[in-house]
Amino acid sequence: MHAFWWVFWIVVLVLVYLRPWEQKRTEDPLQLLKRRLAKGEISRKEYEEIKKTLLKDQ
């Protein structure tokens, strides 16, 4: 019977911590672009081109 309560509380804590019912926040495209530049995934030139495209579409 103790094992049941341990499992029950672990499941409750995991659900509260992860909150699967909440929507995940989407990252703003410009913030994502800045993060990619900071990580070195894209060059400064690519950053400027993509940024120009994103701002043009707004």
N, CA, C and O atoms as a CHARMM CRD file, in Angstrom:
* protein
*
  232
    1    1 MET  N      0.82300  -1.20100   0.00000 PROA 1      0.00000
    2    1 MET  CA     0.00000   0.00000   0.00000 PROA 1      0.00000
    3    1 MET  C      0.86500   1.26300   0.00000 PROA 1      0.00000
    4    1 MET  O      0.49400   2.27900  -0.58600 PROA 1      0.00000
    5    2 HSD  N      2.02100   1.18500   0.66300 PROA 2      0.00000
    6    2 HSD  CA     2.90400   2.34900   0.66300 PROA 2      0.00000
    7    2 HSD  C      3.44000   2.64300  -0.73300 PROA 2      0.00000
    8    2 HSD  O      3.63200   3.80200  -1.10000 PROA 2      0.00000
    9    3 ALA  N      3.67800   1.59400  -1.50200 PROA 3      0.00000
   10    3 ALA  CA     4.19300   1.78200  -2.86100 PROA 3      0.00000
   11    3 ALA  C      3.18200   2.55000  -3.70400 PROA 3      0.00000
   12    3 ALA  O      3.57500   3.39100  -4.51300 PROA 3      0.00000
   13    4 PHE  N      1.90500   2.28400  -3.53400 PROA 4      0.00000
   14    4 PHE  CA     0.87400   3.00500  -4.27200 PROA 4      0.00000
   15    4 PHE  C      0.95300   4.49300  -3.98300 PROA 4      0.00000
   16    4 PHE  O      0.89700   5.30500  -4.90700 PROA 4      0.00000
   17    5 TRP  N      1.08100   4.86000  -2.73200 PROA 5      0.00000
   18    5 TRP  CA     1.13000   6.28700  -2.37500 PROA 5      0.00000
   19    5 TRP  C      2.40000   6.95700  -2.88800 PROA 5      0.00000
   20    5 TRP  O      2.37100   8.12000  -3.28900 PROA 5      0.00000
   21    6 TRP  N      3.50800   6.23300  -2.87700 PROA 6      0.00000
   22    6 TRP  CA     4.74200   6.79200  -3.43500 PROA 6      0.00000
   23    6 TRP  C      4.55500   7.09100  -4.91800 PROA 6      0.00000
   24    6 TRP  O      4.89200   8.17700  -5.38800 PROA 6      0.00000
   25    7 VAL  N      4.01900   6.12900  -5.64300 PROA 7      0.00000
   26    7 VAL  CA     3.79100   6.31100  -7.07700 PROA 7      0.00000
   27    7 VAL  C      2.79400   7.44500  -7.31000 PROA 7      0.00000
   28    7 VAL  O      2.99300   8.27400  -8.19900 PROA 7      0.00000
   29    8 PHE  N      1.72800   7.48400  -6.52000 PROA 8      0.00000
   30    8 PHE  CA     0.71700   8.53400  -6.64100 PROA 8      0.00000
   31    8 PHE  C      1.34500   9.91100  -6.48100 PROA 8      0.00000
   32    8 PHE  O      1.10400  10.79000  -7.30900 PROA 8      0.00000
   33    9 TRP  N      2.13200  10.12000  -5.45100 PROA 9      0.00000
   34    9 TRP  CA     2.72700  11.43900  -5.20700 PROA 9      0.00000
   35    9 TRP  C      3.78200  11.79900  -6.24000 PROA 9      0.00000
   36    9 TRP  O      3.93200  12.96800  -6.59400 PROA 9      0.00000
   37   10 ILE  N      4.50300  10.81500  -6.71800 PROA 10     0.00000
   38   10 ILE  CA     5.48600  11.08200  -7.76400 PROA 10     0.00000
   39   10 ILE  C      4.78300  11.54600  -9.03700 PROA 10     0.00000
   40   10 ILE  O      5.22500  12.49500  -9.68500 PROA 10     0.00000
   41   11 VAL  N      3.69000  10.87500  -9.39200 PROA 11     0.00000
   42   11 VAL  CA     2.92400  11.26800 -10.58000 PROA 11     0.00000
   43   11 VAL  C      2.35700  12.67200 -10.39900 PROA 11     0.00000
   44   11 VAL  O      2.41100  13.47700 -11.32900 PROA 11     0.00000
   45   12 VAL  N      1.82400  12.97800  -9.23800 PROA 12     0.00000
   46   12 VAL  CA     1.27800  14.31100  -8.96800 PROA 12     0.00000
   47   12 VAL  C      2.37300  15.36800  -9.10000 PROA 12     0.00000
   48   12 VAL  O      2.16200  16.39600  -9.74500 PROA 12     0.00000
   49   13 LEU  N      3.52100  15.13400  -8.50900 PROA 13     0.00000
   50   13 LEU  CA     4.61400  16.10500  -8.57900 PROA 13     0.00000
   51   13 LEU  C      5.10900  16.31000 -10.00400 PROA 13     0.00000
   52   13 LEU  O      5.39600  17.43900 -10.40300 PROA 13     0.00000
   53   14 VAL  N      5.21200  15.23900 -10.76700 PROA 14     0.00000
   54   14 VAL  CA     5.65000  15.34900 -12.15500 PROA 14     0.00000
   55   14 VAL  C      4.63700  16.15500 -12.96300 PROA 14     0.00000
   56   14 VAL  O      5.02000  17.01100 -13.76000 PROA 14     0.00000
   57   15 LEU  N      3.35900  15.89000 -12.76300 PROA 15     0.00000
   58   15 LEU  CA     2.33200  16.64100 -13.49500 PROA 15     0.00000
   59   15 LEU  C      2.33600  18.11300 -13.12600 PROA 15     0.00000
   60   15 LEU  O      2.17800  18.96900 -13.99600 PROA 15     0.00000
   61   16 VAL  N      2.51400  18.41700 -11.85700 PROA 16     0.00000
   62   16 VAL  CA     2.54500  19.81400 -11.42700 PROA 16     0.00000
   63   16 VAL  C      3.78800  20.50400 -11.98800 PROA 16     0.00000
   64   16 VAL  O      3.71600  21.65000 -12.43200 PROA 16     0.00000
   65   17 TYR  N      4.90900  19.81700 -11.96800 PROA 17     0.00000
   66   17 TYR  CA     6.15500  20.41100 -12.45400 PROA 17     0.00000
   67   17 TYR  C      6.12300  20.64000 -13.95800 PROA 17     0.00000
   68   17 TYR  O      6.53400  21.70400 -14.42100 PROA 17     0.00000
   69   18 LEU  N      5.65000  19.67700 -14.72800 PROA 18     0.00000
   70   18 LEU  CA     5.66800  19.77100 -16.18500 PROA 18     0.00000
   71   18 LEU  C      4.49500  20.57000 -16.74400 PROA 18     0.00000
   72   18 LEU  O      4.60600  21.15200 -17.82300 PROA 18     0.00000
   73   19 ARG  N      3.39600  20.60400 -16.04000 PROA 19     0.00000
   74   19 ARG  CA     2.18300  21.32700 -16.44500 PROA 19     0.00000
   75   19 ARG  C      1.84800  21.09300 -17.92100 PROA 19     0.00000
   76   19 ARG  O      1.91300  22.02100 -18.72800 PROA 19     0.00000
   77   20 PRO  N      1.49700  19.87500 -18.26800 PROA 20     0.00000
   78   20 PRO  CA     1.22900  19.57800 -19.68000 PROA 20     0.00000
   79   20 PRO  C      0.01100  20.30600 -20.23800 PROA 20     0.00000
   80   20 PRO  O     -0.13700  20.39700 -21.45700 PROA 20     0.00000
   81   21 TRP  N     -0.85100  20.82100 -19.39200 PROA 21     0.00000
   82   21 TRP  CA    -2.04600  21.50500 -19.86400 PROA 21     0.00000
   83   21 TRP  C     -1.76400  22.93600 -20.30700 PROA 21     0.00000
   84   21 TRP  O     -2.59700  23.54500 -20.97900 PROA 21     0.00000
   85   22 GLU  N     -0.60300  23.48300 -19.94400 PROA 22     0.00000
   86   22 GLU  CA    -0.25100  24.82500 -20.37700 PROA 22     0.00000
   87   22 GLU  C      0.37400  24.78000 -21.75900 PROA 22     0.00000
   88   22 GLU  O      1.10400  23.84600 -22.09100 PROA 22     0.00000
   89   23 GLN  N      0.08300  25.79300 -22.56100 PROA 23     0.00000
   90   23 GLN  CA     0.69400  25.87400 -23.87100 PROA 23     0.00000
   91   23 GLN  C      2.14800  26.30500 -23.73100 PROA 23     0.00000
   92   23 GLN  O      2.50000  27.11600 -22.87500 PROA 23     0.00000
   93   24 LYS  N      2.95400  25.75500 -24.57200 PROA 24     0.00000
   94   24 LYS  CA     4.35300  26.16700 -24.61000 PROA 24     0.00000
   95   24 LYS  C      4.42900  27.53200 -25.28300 PROA 24     0.00000
   96   24 LYS  O      3.76400  27.78300 -26.28900 PROA 24     0.00000
   97   25 ARG  N      5.24600  28.40100 -24.71400 PROA 25     0.00000
   98   25 ARG  CA     5.41100  29.71400 -25.33000 PROA 25     0.00000
   99   25 ARG  C      6.25000  29.57500 -26.58100 PROA 25     0.00000
  100   25 ARG  O      7.27400  28.89200 -26.59600 PROA 25     0.00000
  101   26 THR  N      5.80000  30.23000 -27.61800 PROA 26     0.00000
  102   26 THR  CA     6.60000  30.21400 -28.84100 PROA 26     0.00000
  103   26 THR  C      7.56000  31.38500 -28.79500 PROA 26     0.00000
  104   26 THR  O      7.24000  32.46800 -28.30400 PROA 26     0.00000
  105   27 GLU  N      8.70600  31.14100 -29.30400 PROA 27     0.00000
  106   27 GLU  CA     9.74500  32.16900 -29.28900 PROA 27     0.00000
  107   27 GLU  C      9.53800  33.12200 -30.46000 PROA 27     0.00000
  108   27 GLU  O      9.24600  32.69400 -31.57700 PROA 27     0.00000
  109   28 ASP  N      9.68800  34.39500 -30.20000 PROA 28     0.00000
  110   28 ASP  CA     9.60800  35.41300 -31.23400 PROA 28     0.00000
  111   28 ASP  C     10.66600  35.11400 -32.29600 PROA 28     0.00000
  112   28 ASP  O     11.80300  34.79000 -31.95500 PROA 28     0.00000
  113   29 PRO  N     10.31100  35.21800 -33.57400 PROA 29     0.00000
  114   29 PRO  CA    11.27700  34.89600 -34.63600 PROA 29     0.00000
  115   29 PRO  C     12.58200  35.69600 -34.54800 PROA 29     0.00000
  116   29 PRO  O     13.65800  35.15400 -34.80000 PROA 29     0.00000
  117   30 LEU  N     12.49000  36.97500 -34.19200 PROA 30     0.00000
  118   30 LEU  CA    13.72000  37.76900 -34.08500 PROA 30     0.00000
  119   30 LEU  C     14.58500  37.31000 -32.91500 PROA 30     0.00000
  120   30 LEU  O     15.81200  37.30800 -33.01400 PROA 30     0.00000
  121   31 GLN  N     13.95400  36.92300 -31.81300 PROA 31     0.00000
  122   31 GLN  CA    14.72700  36.41800 -30.67500 PROA 31     0.00000
  123   31 GLN  C     15.40500  35.10500 -31.03400 PROA 31     0.00000
  124   31 GLN  O     16.55500  34.86500 -30.66800 PROA 31     0.00000
  125   32 LEU  N     14.68200  34.26300 -31.75200 PROA 32     0.00000
  126   32 LEU  CA    15.26500  33.00100 -32.20300 PROA 32     0.00000
  127   32 LEU  C     16.44800  33.26400 -33.13000 PROA 32     0.00000
  128   32 LEU  O     17.47900  32.59700 -33.04300 PROA 32     0.00000
  129   33 LEU  N     16.28900  34.23000 -34.00600 PROA 33     0.00000
  130   33 LEU  CA    17.37000  34.59000 -34.93100 PROA 33     0.00000
  131   33 LEU  C     18.60000  35.09700 -34.17500 PROA 33     0.00000
  132   33 LEU  O     19.72800  34.72200 -34.49300 PROA 33     0.00000
  133   34 LYS  N     18.37800  35.94800 -33.17800 PROA 34     0.00000
  134   34 LYS  CA    19.48500  36.47200 -32.36900 PROA 34     0.00000
  135   34 LYS  C     20.19400  35.34300 -31.61300 PROA 34     0.00000
  136   34 LYS  O     21.42000  35.33100 -31.49600 PROA 34     0.00000
  137   35 ARG  N     19.40500  34.40300 -31.10800 PROA 35     0.00000
  138   35 ARG  CA    19.99700  33.28000 -30.37100 PROA 35     0.00000
  139   35 ARG  C     20.85600  32.42800 -31.30100 PROA 35     0.00000
  140   35 ARG  O     21.93700  31.98000 -30.91800 PROA 35     0.00000
  141   36 ARG  N     20.37500  32.20700 -32.52100 PROA 36     0.00000
  142   36 ARG  CA    21.15600  31.43000 -33.48500 PROA 36     0.00000
  143   36 ARG  C     22.44800  32.13400 -33.84600 PROA 36     0.00000
  144   36 ARG  O     23.47900  31.48400 -34.02200 PROA 36     0.00000
  145   37 LEU  N     22.40900  33.46800 -33.96200 PROA 37     0.00000
  146   37 LEU  CA    23.62400  34.23300 -34.24800 PROA 37     0.00000
  147   37 LEU  C     24.60200  34.11100 -33.08600 PROA 37     0.00000
  148   37 LEU  O     25.80000  33.90400 -33.28300 PROA 37     0.00000
  149   38 ALA  N     24.07300  34.24100 -31.87200 PROA 38     0.00000
  150   38 ALA  CA    24.92700  34.15700 -30.68800 PROA 38     0.00000
  151   38 ALA  C     25.57100  32.78200 -30.54600 PROA 38     0.00000
  152   38 ALA  O     26.70100  32.67500 -30.06900 PROA 38     0.00000
  153   39 LYS  N     24.87700  31.75100 -30.94800 PROA 39     0.00000
  154   39 LYS  CA    25.43100  30.39500 -30.87000 PROA 39     0.00000
  155   39 LYS  C     26.42600  30.10800 -31.99700 PROA 39     0.00000
  156   39 LYS  O     27.15200  29.11400 -31.95200 PROA 39     0.00000
  157   40 GLY  N     26.45500  30.97500 -32.99800 PROA 40     0.00000
  158   40 GLY  CA    27.34600  30.75400 -34.13200 PROA 40     0.00000
  159   40 GLY  C     26.76000  29.85100 -35.19100 PROA 40     0.00000
  160   40 GLY  O     27.48600  29.36900 -36.06100 PROA 40     0.00000
  161   41 GLU  N     25.44800  29.60900 -35.13500 PROA 41     0.00000
  162   41 GLU  CA    24.80400  28.74300 -36.11700 PROA 41     0.00000
  163   41 GLU  C     24.67300  29.43400 -37.46800 PROA 41     0.00000
  164   41 GLU  O     24.62600  28.77000 -38.50400 PROA 41     0.00000
  165   42 ILE  N     24.61300  30.77700 -37.46500 PROA 42     0.00000
  166   42 ILE  CA    24.51400  31.53300 -38.70500 PROA 42     0.00000
  167   42 ILE  C     25.52400  32.67100 -38.66300 PROA 42     0.00000
  168   42 ILE  O     25.95500  33.10700 -37.59600 PROA 42     0.00000
  169   43 SER  N     25.88600  33.13400 -39.84300 PROA 43     0.00000
  170   43 SER  CA    26.84500  34.24200 -39.92500 PROA 43     0.00000
  171   43 SER  C     26.11000  35.57000 -39.76300 PROA 43     0.00000
  172   43 SER  O     24.88000  35.63100 -39.78600 PROA 43     0.00000
  173   44 ARG  N     26.89300  36.62400 -39.59900 PROA 44     0.00000
  174   44 ARG  CA    26.31200  37.96500 -39.46800 PROA 44     0.00000
  175   44 ARG  C     25.56200  38.34800 -40.75000 PROA 44     0.00000
  176   44 ARG  O     24.51100  38.98700 -40.68900 PROA 44     0.00000
  177   45 LYS  N     26.10400  37.95600 -41.91000 PROA 45     0.00000
  178   45 LYS  CA    25.46200  38.25500 -43.18600 PROA 45     0.00000
  179   45 LYS  C     24.11000  37.54400 -43.28400 PROA 45     0.00000
  180   45 LYS  O     23.11300  38.14400 -43.68600 PROA 45     0.00000
  181   46 GLU  N     24.08600  36.25100 -42.91100 PROA 46     0.00000
  182   46 GLU  CA    22.82900  35.50200 -42.92600 PROA 46     0.00000
  183   46 GLU  C     21.81900  36.13100 -41.95900 PROA 46     0.00000
  184   46 GLU  O     20.62800  36.21900 -42.25500 PROA 46     0.00000
  185   47 TYR  N     22.31500  36.55900 -40.81200 PROA 47     0.00000
  186   47 TYR  CA    21.46200  37.21100 -39.81300 PROA 47     0.00000
  187   47 TYR  C     20.78500  38.44400 -40.40500 PROA 47     0.00000
  188   47 TYR  O     19.57300  38.61300 -40.27500 PROA 47     0.00000
  189   48 GLU  N     21.56400  39.29500 -41.04800 PROA 48     0.00000
  190   48 GLU  CA    21.01900  40.53200 -41.62500 PROA 48     0.00000
  191   48 GLU  C     20.00000  40.23600 -42.72400 PROA 48     0.00000
  192   48 GLU  O     18.96000  40.89000 -42.80000 PROA 48     0.00000
  193   49 GLU  N     20.29700  39.25300 -43.57400 PROA 49     0.00000
  194   49 GLU  CA    19.37400  38.90400 -44.66400 PROA 49     0.00000
  195   49 GLU  C     18.05000  38.37200 -44.11800 PROA 49     0.00000
  196   49 GLU  O     16.98000  38.77600 -44.57200 PROA 49     0.00000
  197   50 ILE  N     18.12700  37.47500 -43.15500 PROA 50     0.00000
  198   50 ILE  CA    16.91100  36.89300 -42.58200 PROA 50     0.00000
  199   50 ILE  C     16.13400  37.95200 -41.81000 PROA 50     0.00000
  200   50 ILE  O     14.90500  37.99400 -41.87600 PROA 50     0.00000
  201   51 LYS  N     16.84100  38.80100 -41.08500 PROA 51     0.00000
  202   51 LYS  CA    16.19000  39.85400 -40.33200 PROA 51     0.00000
  203   51 LYS  C     15.42200  40.79000 -41.26800 PROA 51     0.00000
  204   51 LYS  O     14.28900  41.17800 -40.98200 PROA 51     0.00000
  205   52 LYS  N     16.05400  41.14700 -42.39100 PROA 52     0.00000
  206   52 LYS  CA    15.41800  42.02300 -43.37100 PROA 52     0.00000
  207   52 LYS  C     14.13300  41.35500 -43.89000 PROA 52     0.00000
  208   52 LYS  O     13.10100  42.01000 -44.03300 PROA 52     0.00000
  209   53 THR  N     14.20800  40.06300 -44.16500 PROA 53     0.00000
  210   53 THR  CA    13.03600  39.32700 -44.65900 PROA 53     0.00000
  211   53 THR  C     11.93000  39.28700 -43.60000 PROA 53     0.00000
  212   53 THR  O     10.75800  39.48900 -43.91800 PROA 53     0.00000
  213   54 LEU  N     12.29200  39.03200 -42.37000 PROA 54     0.00000
  214   54 LEU  CA    11.29200  38.97900 -41.31000 PROA 54     0.00000
  215   54 LEU  C     10.61500  40.32200 -41.09000 PROA 54     0.00000
  216   54 LEU  O      9.40000  40.38600 -40.90400 PROA 54     0.00000
  217   55 LEU  N     11.39000  41.38400 -41.11000 PROA 55     0.00000
  218   55 LEU  CA    10.82500  42.71000 -40.87600 PROA 55     0.00000
  219   55 LEU  C      9.98700  43.17000 -42.07100 PROA 55     0.00000
  220   55 LEU  O      9.03400  43.93000 -41.90000 PROA 55     0.00000
  221   56 LYS  N     10.33400  42.71700 -43.27500 PROA 56     0.00000
  222   56 LYS  CA     9.57000  43.07600 -44.46300 PROA 56     0.00000
  223   56 LYS  C      8.18000  42.44300 -44.42500 PROA 56     0.00000
  224   56 LYS  O      7.21200  43.03700 -44.90200 PROA 56     0.00000
  225   57 ASP  N      8.08100  41.25100 -43.86400 PROA 57     0.00000
  226   57 ASP  CA     6.81200  40.51200 -43.82700 PROA 57     0.00000
  227   57 ASP  C      5.83500  41.04700 -42.78600 PROA 57     0.00000
  228   57 ASP  O      4.65900  40.68100 -42.79800 PROA 57     0.00000
  229   58 GLN  N      6.29700  41.89100 -41.90200 PROA 58     0.00000
  230   58 GLN  CA     5.41700  42.35200 -40.81500 PROA 58     0.00000
  231   58 GLN  C      4.45400  43.37400 -41.27800 PROA 58     0.00000
  232   58 GLN  O      3.64500  43.86200 -40.48900 PROA 58     0.00000
